């Protein structure tokens, strides 16, 4: 939502006044369509590159505003979080060598941004979700300090309330609560735009909907969030939940989320999408509209349709309709929002080529996809691809069940090739970029595959923090080399510099898979728990997960010693022996602070508490893991 001049619509009067302008814009758009004001002789493509700013330890670095000052004039803009930036690429005519030119332009921009950020002590990374991102990184303090972002967060809070529950089930399960929509800032995408003639918009848009799933399956790159292995493209689930303004109501009432794939095939016109969005979604943001649409239309000057664009910018369709004016002439575009950022610029241009080729060649294979494929199947294909990537089995035309690999390799790549040839794309560009897709699909080696496979190999001998750090740094290293992801070797600890531990946080090293007791449990239960799970400390919590005590193996042994010597056979409980006010630490404290507390207090376990609830523990074993990591790093430095 890039419009600068927006504000929270915080009164009925403001919303009603803004809606008048939205409806006026819609009428103007209809008039321009009816009278054929739109550009049709030239078709252009465009792209937007979102990226993460990271520090030397591959953690988020909140310097977006300083970076914007250092970058100077250019096609750069901020994003919701201060650890993200966006590059907007100049549009190119969709023909000839536009794909290699797009790659060259993007490589040049990315390298300039990288060098600028390196001058500020950081670096950049193209990735759908930064593997090292922590819950503390999405605190509201890290919101980019611009009015439009604050207005957006306030609007979501107003419609939804200030508690956000994130539930995503994958290989692991993520169940967390947040108090800010900045959670959406974890997402980093690569958007592609295709200009479309008004009379072709319905057909092209429906094609875009149909091919979204297989195109995404070949491009997944975001399998990890907060250290959990979730969906192949976790961005989809995260985006849906982080800006969902719905509240739970009567179970039979249908309610469409603000992030949406859509509800049906498009039938008549682009206007139908805008009408549906106005009908379904209340005004979230308003703007001080300065253009006189009626007066401009009388003069034959196409208006910006600012009010309609602001409202459209708060409804997040994965294939978004766009209106724009360039050189005094209006045009229509379809914006593909499903692609994640990365793994490399070459991978992104390959994804671009695949999508553009399909949109340009699909009608020659399927004259009307809406008669060949049920919309509900297209929609379910999309969510299946988000979860499973190249392991997806699609429901396709003629009610066929077909694997992602076979569908892409045998049917869609030939269609994409035909579509690019029809646009006059150079053979060398066509072969290069569709070749990347072909090889990636043949090997089933997407960015998501690389991350998950690297994680599985590393976690056997490392803790979670080191595993995520290694993956992120290896990703950055491979990205700079520029080879597409299917050629990457798996991440290895010895290949990357792991930096210093002083900036590490407790939440990165704490144990979160906890075995706890209640104060009225028998001490015998606590003793068995320690024996079965091979642990030395058991936190004691109540039913609301408030920490109420801590027991150690030493306390259990002391209790059993009493029983032996005093022949006391009464059933003692955990409450009889536990420490009632154990020393605790916050998850966002530094690991050095935790070490100092444990050393000075001569304790072997430090419960981690946030909002009075137990979220983890730090023990001597955690510090042994840190020490092992540092010793390995020192050994590698000496060898090199």
C-alpha positions in Angstrom: 0.0 0.0 0.0 2.3 2.7 -1.4 0.1 5.7 -1.4 1.7 8.3 0.9 -1.3 10.5 1.6 -3.5 8.2 3.6 -5.0 8.3 7.1 -7.2 6.3 9.4 -10.9 6.6 8.6 -11.9 7.1 12.3 -15.4 8.5 12.0 -18.5 7.6 10.0 -18.5 11.0 8.4 -14.9 10.5 7.1 -15.8 7.0 5.8 -18.9 8.2 4.1 -17.1 11.1 2.5 -14.3 8.9 1.3 -16.7 6.4 -0.1 -18.3 9.1 -2.2 -14.9 9.6 -3.9 -14.4 5.8 -4.3 -17.8 5.5 -6.1 -17.0 8.6 -8.2 -13.7 7.0 -9.3 -15.5 3.8 -10.1 -17.9 5.7 -12.4 -15.0 7.4 -14.1 -13.3 4.1 -14.6 -16.4 2.7 -16.3 -16.6 5.7 -18.5 -13.0 5.3 -19.6 -13.5 1.6 -20.3 -16.7 2.3 -22.3 -15.1 5.0 -24.3 -11.8 3.1 -24.9 -9.4 5.5 -23.3 -6.8 2.8 -22.5 -3.5 2.1 -24.1 -3.6 -1.0 -26.3 -0.8 -0.7 -28.8 2.1 -1.5 -26.4 2.3 -4.2 -23.7 4.7 -3.6 -20.9 6.0 -5.6 -17.9 7.3 -4.4 -14.6 8.5 -5.7 -11.2 9.0 -4.8 -7.6 11.7 -6.3 -5.4 11.3 -6.4 -1.6 14.4 -7.3 0.4 15.5 -7.8 4.0 18.2 -5.6 5.7 20.4 -7.8 8.0 23.3 -7.2 10.4 26.6 -9.0 10.5 24.9 -11.9 12.5 22.2 -12.2 9.8 19.6 -10.8 12.1 17.1 -8.0 11.1 18.7 -4.6 11.1 16.3 -1.6 11.5 17.9 1.1 9.4 15.4 1.6 6.6 15.1 5.3 7.1 18.9 5.8 7.2 19.2 3.6 4.1 16.7 5.7 2.2 18.7 8.8 2.9 21.9 7.1 1.8 20.4 5.7 -1.4 19.3 9.1 -2.6 17.1 9.6 -5.6 15.9 6.5 -7.3 13.2 3.8 -7.4 13.4 2.9 -3.7 10.7 2.9 -1.1 10.2 1.8 2.5 8.1 -1.1 3.7 6.1 -1.8 6.8 9.0 -2.9 8.9 12.3 -1.0 9.3 14.3 -4.0 8.3 12.8 -4.1 4.8 13.1 -2.0 1.6 11.6 -2.2 -1.9 13.1 -1.5 -5.3 10.6 -0.5 -8.1 11.9 -1.4 -11.6 11.1 0.8 -14.6 8.6 -0.9 -17.0 9.9 -2.5 -20.2 8.1 -3.4 -23.4 7.2 -7.1 -23.4 9.2 -8.3 -26.4 12.8 -8.9 -27.5 15.4 -9.1 -24.8 13.2 -7.6 -22.1 13.8 -10.5 -19.7 17.6 -10.3 -19.7 17.3 -6.5 -19.6 15.0 -6.9 -16.5 17.6 -9.1 -14.9 20.4 -6.7 -15.7 18.4 -3.8 -14.3 17.5 -5.7 -11.1 21.0 -7.0 -10.6 22.3 -3.4 -10.9 19.8 -2.1 -8.4 20.3 -4.9 -5.9 24.1 -4.5 -6.0 23.8 -0.7 -5.5 21.5 -1.2 -2.5 23.8 -3.9 -1.1 26.8 -1.6 -1.3 24.9 1.2 0.3 23.7 -0.9 3.2 27.2 -2.4 3.6 28.4 1.2 4.1 25.9 1.5 7.0 27.3 -1.7 8.6 24.7 -4.1 7.3 23.9 -6.3 4.3 20.8 -7.3 2.3 19.1 -10.7 1.6 16.4 -11.7 -0.9 14.3 -14.2 0.9 10.5 -14.7 1.3 10.9 -14.9 5.1 14.2 -14.2 6.9 15.0 -17.5 8.7 16.7 -15.7 11.6 13.7 -13.4 12.4 12.6 -13.4 16.0 9.4 -12.5 17.7 11.1 -9.5 19.3 11.8 -8.2 15.8 8.1 -7.6 15.1 7.5 -5.3 18.0 5.7 -2.2 17.1 8.8 -0.2 17.8 10.2 -1.5 14.5 7.4 -0.1 12.5 8.7 2.3 9.8 7.9 5.7 11.2 5.7 7.1 8.4 2.1 8.1 8.8 0.7 5.6 6.2 2.1 2.6 8.1 0.8 3.8 11.4 -2.6 4.5 9.9 -2.7 1.0 8.4 -1.8 -0.6 11.8 -4.4 1.5 13.6 -7.0 0.6 11.0 -6.3 -3.2 11.4 -6.3 -2.8 15.2 -9.6 -0.9 15.1 -11.4 -3.6 13.0 -9.8 -6.6 14.7 -8.6 -5.7 18.1 -5.1 -5.7 19.4 -4.5 -9.4 19.8 -3.3 -11.5 16.9 -3.2 -15.3 17.1 -1.0 -17.1 14.6 -1.7 -20.8 13.9 0.2 -22.6 11.2 0.6 -26.4 11.0 3.4 -27.9 8.9 6.3 -30.3 9.7 6.3 -28.3 13.0 3.5 -26.3 14.5 3.4 -22.6 15.3 1.0 -21.3 17.9 1.8 -17.7 19.0 0.1 -14.5 20.1 1.1 -11.1 19.0 -0.1 -7.6 19.8 0.7 -5.9 16.5 0.0 -6.3 12.7 3.8 -5.7 12.1 3.9 -9.5 12.0 3.1 -9.0 8.3 6.5 -7.4 8.0 8.1 -10.9 8.1 6.9 -11.3 4.5 9.1 -10.3 1.6 7.9 -10.7 -2.0 8.8 -10.2 -5.6 5.8 -8.8 -7.6 5.5 -9.0 -11.3 3.2 -6.7 -13.4 1.8 -7.4 -16.9 -0.1 -4.7 -18.8 -3.3 -6.1 -20.2 -5.7 -4.7 -22.8 -9.2 -4.0 -21.3 -10.9 -6.4 -23.7 -8.5 -9.2 -22.7 -8.5 -8.5 -19.0 -11.2 -11.1 -18.0 -9.5 -13.9 -19.9 -6.0 -13.0 -18.7 -7.1 -12.6 -15.1 -8.8 -16.0 -15.1 -5.7 -17.5 -16.6 -3.6 -15.9 -13.9 -5.9 -17.4 -11.3 -5.7 -20.9 -12.8 -1.9 -21.0 -13.1 -1.1 -19.4 -9.8 -0.8 -22.7 -8.0 1.7 -24.6 -10.3 3.7 -21.4 -10.8 4.0 -21.0 -7.0 4.8 -24.7 -6.5 7.9 -24.2 -8.6 9.0 -21.1 -6.8 8.4 -21.7 -3.1 11.1 -20.2 -0.9 9.7 -19.5 2.6 9.4 -22.7 4.7 10.7 -21.4 8.1 9.2 -18.9 10.5 10.4 -18.3 14.1 12.5 -21.5 13.8 9.5 -23.7 12.8 9.3 -25.7 9.5 5.8 -24.9 8.3 4.4 -24.5 4.8 6.6 -24.6 1.7 5.5 -21.0 1.1 4.6 -19.9 4.7 4.2 -16.3 3.5 0.7 -17.3 2.2 -0.6 -18.4 5.6 1.3 -15.6 7.5 -0.2 -12.9 5.2 -3.7 -14.3 5.5 -3.6 -14.3 9.3 -1.6 -11.2 10.0 -4.0 -8.7 8.3 -7.2 -10.7 8.8 -9.7 -8.2 10.2 -12.5 -10.7 10.7 -13.8 -11.6 14.1 -15.4 -14.9 15.1 -19.2 -14.8 14.7 -22.0 -17.2 14.0 -20.6 -20.3 12.5 -22.9 -20.4 9.4 -22.1 -16.8 8.3 -19.6 -16.6 5.4 -16.9 -13.9 5.6 -14.2 -13.3 3.1 -10.7 -12.5 4.5 -9.0 -9.3 3.4 -6.2 -11.3 2.0 -7.9 -13.4 -0.7 -7.5 -15.6 -3.7 -11.0 -14.6 -4.7 -14.4 -16.3 -4.7 -15.3 -17.0 -8.3 -14.0 -16.7 -11.9 -14.2 -13.2 -13.3 -17.0 -12.9 -15.8 -17.6 -9.4 -17.3 -15.0 -6.8 -16.5 -12.3 -5.5 -14.2 -15.0 -3.4 -12.7 -16.5 -6.6 -11.1 -13.4 -7.0 -8.9 -13.6 -3.4 -7.7 -17.3 -3.7 -7.1 -16.9 -6.9 -5.1 -14.1 -5.3 -3.0 -16.2 -2.3 -2.3 -19.2 -4.5 -1.4 -17.3 -6.9 0.8 -14.7 -4.8 2.6 -15.4 -1.7 4.7 -13.2 1.4 4.2 -10.1 0.9 6.3 -8.1 4.0 5.2 -9.1 7.3 3.7 -7.3 10.1 2.0 -7.6 13.8 1.4 -8.5 13.6 -2.2 -7.2 16.5 -4.1 -8.2 15.7 -7.7 -11.5 16.8 -9.3 -12.3 13.6 -11.2 -15.4 15.0 -13.0 -13.5 18.1 -14.1 -10.6 16.1 -15.4 -12.9 13.7 -17.3 -14.6 16.7 -19.0 -11.2 17.9 -20.2 -10.2 14.4 -21.5 -7.5 14.1 -18.8 -7.4 10.6 -17.2 -7.6 10.9 -13.4 -5.4 9.1 -11.0 -8.4 7.6 -9.3 -6.7 8.1 -5.9 -9.6 7.0 -3.7 -10.2 3.8 -5.6 -6.5 3.0 -5.5 -6.3 3.6 -1.8 -9.2 1.2 -1.1 -7.8 -1.3 -3.6 -4.5 -1.1 -1.7 -6.1 -2.4 1.5 -7.6 -5.5 -0.2 -4.8 -8.0 -0.8 -5.6 -10.2 -3.8 -2.8 -12.6 -4.8 -3.6 -11.5 -8.4 -4.4 -7.9 -8.0 -6.0 -5.6 -10.6 -4.2 -2.3 -11.1 -5.0 0.9 -12.8 -2.4 3.4 -13.7 -1.6 6.5 -15.8 1.7 6.8 -17.7 2.5 9.5 -20.2 -1.0 10.9 -19.9 -2.5 7.5 -21.0 -4.4 5.1 -18.7 -3.6 1.4 -18.6 -4.6 -1.8 -16.8 -2.3 -4.3 -15.2 -2.4 -7.7 -13.4 0.0 -7.8 -10.5 1.2 -11.2 -9.4 1.8 -11.1 -5.7 2.5 -14.8 -5.0 6.2 -15.0 -5.7 8.6 -14.8 -2.7 11.7 -12.8 -2.8 14.8 -14.7 -3.9 16.6 -17.2 -3.8 18.5 -15.3 -6.5 17.7 -12.6 -9.1 18.1 -15.3 -11.8 15.5 -17.5 -10.1 13.2 -14.5 -9.9 13.5 -13.7 -13.6 12.9 -17.4 -14.4 9.7 -17.2 -12.4 8.8 -14.1 -14.3 9.3 -15.7 -17.6 7.3 -18.8 -16.7 4.3 -16.7 -15.5 4.4 -14.2 -18.4 4.7 -17.0 -20.9 1.7 -18.8 -19.5 -0.5 -15.7 -19.5 0.4 -15.0 -23.1 0.1 -18.5 -24.4 -2.6 -20.2 -22.3 -5.6 -19.2 -24.4 -4.2 -21.0 -27.4 -4.3 -24.2 -25.4 -7.5 -23.5 -23.4 -9.8 -21.0 -25.1 -11.8 -20.6 -21.9 -10.2 -22.0 -18.7 -13.4 -21.4 -16.7 -15.0 -24.2 -18.7 -12.2 -26.6 -18.1 -11.4 -26.1 -14.4 -13.7 -25.5 -11.4 -12.8 -22.3 -9.6 -12.9 -24.1 -6.2 -10.2 -26.5 -7.6 -8.0 -23.6 -8.7 -8.4 -22.1 -5.2 -7.6 -25.4 -3.4 -4.6 -26.0 -5.8 -3.3 -22.6 -4.6 -3.4 -23.5 -0.9 -2.1 -27.0 -1.6 0.9 -25.6 -3.5 1.5 -23.1 -0.6 1.8 -26.0 1.8 3.5 -28.7 -0.3 5.4 -27.0 -3.1 6.7 -29.5 -5.6 5.1 -32.3 -3.7 1.6 -31.0 -4.6 -0.8 -33.1 -6.6 -3.1 -30.8 -8.5 -6.7 -31.2 -9.6 -6.4 -30.1 -13.2 -8.5 -30.0 -16.4 -10.8 -32.9 -17.2 -10.8 -33.6 -13.5 -7.3 -35.1 -13.7 -5.1 -35.6 -10.7 -1.5 -34.7 -11.7 1.8 -34.1 -9.9 3.3 -30.6 -9.9 6.4 -32.0 -11.6 4.5 -33.7 -14.5 2.1 -30.8 -14.9 4.8 -28.2 -15.2 7.3 -30.2 -17.2 4.9 -31.9 -19.7 2.1 -29.3 -20.1 2.9 -25.8 -18.8 6.5 -25.2 -19.9 5.6 -25.9 -23.5 2.7 -23.4 -23.2 5.0 -20.8 -21.6 7.5 -21.3 -24.3 4.8 -20.7 -27.0 3.6 -17.6 -25.1 7.1 -16.1 -25.0 7.7 -16.8 -28.6 4.3 -15.2 -29.5 5.5 -12.0 -27.6 8.7 -12.0 -29.7 11.1 -12.8 -26.8 14.6 -13.6 -27.9 15.4 -17.3 -28.1 18.4 -17.0 -25.8 16.3 -15.4 -23.1 13.6 -17.9 -23.5 15.9 -20.9 -23.3 17.9 -19.5 -20.4 15.0 -18.7 -18.0 12.6 -21.5 -18.9 15.7 -23.7 -18.6 16.1 -22.7 -15.0 12.5 -23.7 -14.3 12.9 -27.0 -16.2 16.0 -27.9 -14.2 14.6 -26.8 -10.9 11.4 -28.8 -11.4 13.2 -31.9 -12.8 15.3 -32.0 -9.6 12.5 -30.7 -7.3 15.1 -28.3 -5.8 13.3 -25.2 -4.9 14.4 -22.6 -2.3 12.1 -24.2 0.2 13.6 -27.6 -0.4 17.1 -26.2 0.1 16.2 -24.5 3.4 14.4 -27.6 4.9 17.1 -30.0 3.7 19.8 -27.8 5.1 17.9 -27.5 8.4 17.5 -31.3 8.7 21.3 -31.8 8.2 22.4 -29.0 10.5 20.1 -29.6 13.4 21.6 -33.0 14.1 24.8 -31.4 15.4 23.7 -27.8 16.2 21.1 -25.9 18.1 18.3 -24.0 16.4 20.0 -20.6 16.5 23.1 -21.9 14.9 21.2 -23.8 12.3 19.1 -20.8 11.3 22.1 -18.5 11.3 24.1 -20.9 9.1 21.3 -21.3 6.6 20.8 -17.5 6.4 24.5 -16.8 5.9 24.9 -19.6 3.4 21.9 -18.2 1.5 23.5 -14.7 1.4 26.8 -16.2 0.2 25.1 -18.2 -2.6 22.9 -15.3 -3.5 26.0 -13.2 -4.2 27.5 -15.9 -6.4 24.3 -15.7 -8.5 23.8 -19.4 -9.3 20.2 -20.5 -9.4 19.0 -22.4 -6.3 18.9 -25.8 -7.9 22.7 -25.7 -8.2 23.4 -24.8 -4.5 25.1 -27.2 -2.2 23.4 -27.6 1.2 24.4 -25.1 4.0 27.4 -26.2 6.1 28.6 -24.7 9.4 32.2 -24.6 8.3 31.4 -22.5 5.2 30.2 -19.4 7.1 31.4 -16.9 9.7 29.3 -17.1 12.8 30.3 -13.8 14.4 30.3 -13.0 18.1 27.7 -14.1 20.6 27.2 -10.8 22.3 24.2 -9.8 20.2 22.4 -13.1 20.6 19.1 -13.2 22.5 17.8 -15.6 25.1 14.9 -16.5 22.8 17.3 -17.8 20.2 18.9 -20.4 22.5 16.2 -21.2 25.1 14.6 -24.6 25.3 10.9 -24.3 24.4 9.9 -27.9 24.4 9.1 -27.9 28.1 8.1 -30.6 30.5 6.5 -29.0 33.6 4.7 -30.0 36.8 1.9 -28.5 38.9 2.4 -27.7 42.5 0.0 -30.4 43.7 1.7 -33.2 41.7 3.5 -35.9 43.7 7.3 -35.5 44.0 7.4 -39.1 42.6 5.9 -37.8 39.4 8.5 -35.1 39.1 11.3 -37.6 39.8 10.0 -39.9 37.0 9.6 -36.9 34.7 13.3 -36.0 35.2 14.3 -39.7 34.7 12.2 -40.3 31.6 13.1 -37.0 29.8 16.7 -36.9 31.1 16.4 -33.4 32.4 17.7 -31.8 35.6 15.1 -29.1 36.2 11.3 -29.0 36.0 9.5 -25.6 36.1 6.2 -25.6 38.1 3.3 -23.7 36.5 -0.4 -23.2 37.0 -3.2 -23.9 34.5 -2.7 -20.5 32.9 1.1 -21.3 32.4 2.1 -18.8 35.0 5.5 -19.8 36.6 4.9 -20.6 40.2 8.1 -22.5 41.1 11.1 -24.6 40.1 12.4 -27.9 41.2 15.8 -29.5 40.5 17.2 -33.0 40.6 19.1 -32.0 43.7 15.8 -31.2 45.5 14.4 -34.5 44.5 17.5 -36.4 45.8 17.3 -34.4 49.1 13.6 -35.4 49.4 14.3 -39.0 48.8 17.1 -38.9 51.3 14.7 -37.7 54.0 12.3 -40.5 53.1 15.1 -43.1 53.5 16.5 -41.7 56.8 13.2 -40.6 58.4 11.1 -43.4 57.1 8.6 -40.8 56.0 6.2 -42.5 53.7 3.6 -39.7 53.3 2.9 -38.5 49.8 4.8 -35.2 49.5 3.9 -32.9 46.6 6.0 -30.6 44.4 4.8 -27.6 46.4 6.6 -29.0 49.5 10.0 -28.8 47.9 9.9 -26.3 45.1 11.6 -22.8 45.0 8.6 -20.5 45.1 10.3 -17.4 43.6 12.9 -18.5 41.1 15.0 -16.0 39.3 13.8 -15.4 35.8 14.8 -13.6 32.6 13.0 -12.1 29.6 13.3 -13.7 26.2 14.6 -10.5 24.6 17.5 -10.2 27.1 21.0 -11.0 25.7 22.5 -14.4 26.2 25.4 -12.6 28.0 23.0 -11.2 30.6 21.6 -14.7 31.2 25.1 -16.1 31.6 26.1 -13.4 34.1 22.9 -14.0 36.2 23.5 -17.7 36.3 27.1 -17.3 37.2 26.6 -14.7 39.9 23.6 -16.4 41.4 25.2 -19.8 41.2 22.1 -21.4 39.5 21.9 -24.0 36.8 18.5 -23.1 35.3 16.9 -19.8 34.4 13.2 -19.8 33.5 12.3 -17.5 30.7 9.1 -15.5 31.3 7.1 -13.0 29.2 3.9 -11.4 30.4 4.2 -13.5 33.6 3.9 -16.7 31.5 6.6 -19.4 31.1 7.9 -19.5 27.5 11.2 -21.4 27.9 14.2 -22.2 30.1 18.0 -21.6 29.8 20.2 -24.3 31.4 23.9 -25.2 31.5 23.3 -27.4 28.5 22.3 -24.4 26.4 25.6 -22.7 27.2 27.5 -25.9 26.4 25.9 -25.7 22.9 27.0 -22.0 22.5 30.6 -22.9 23.7 30.7 -25.8 21.2 29.6 -23.5 18.4 32.3 -20.9 19.3 35.0 -23.6 19.6 34.1 -24.9 16.1 34.2 -21.4 14.7 37.7 -20.8 16.2 38.9 -24.1 14.8 37.6 -23.2 11.3 39.3 -19.8 11.5 42.7 -21.4 12.4 42.3 -23.9 9.5 41.6 -21.1 7.1 
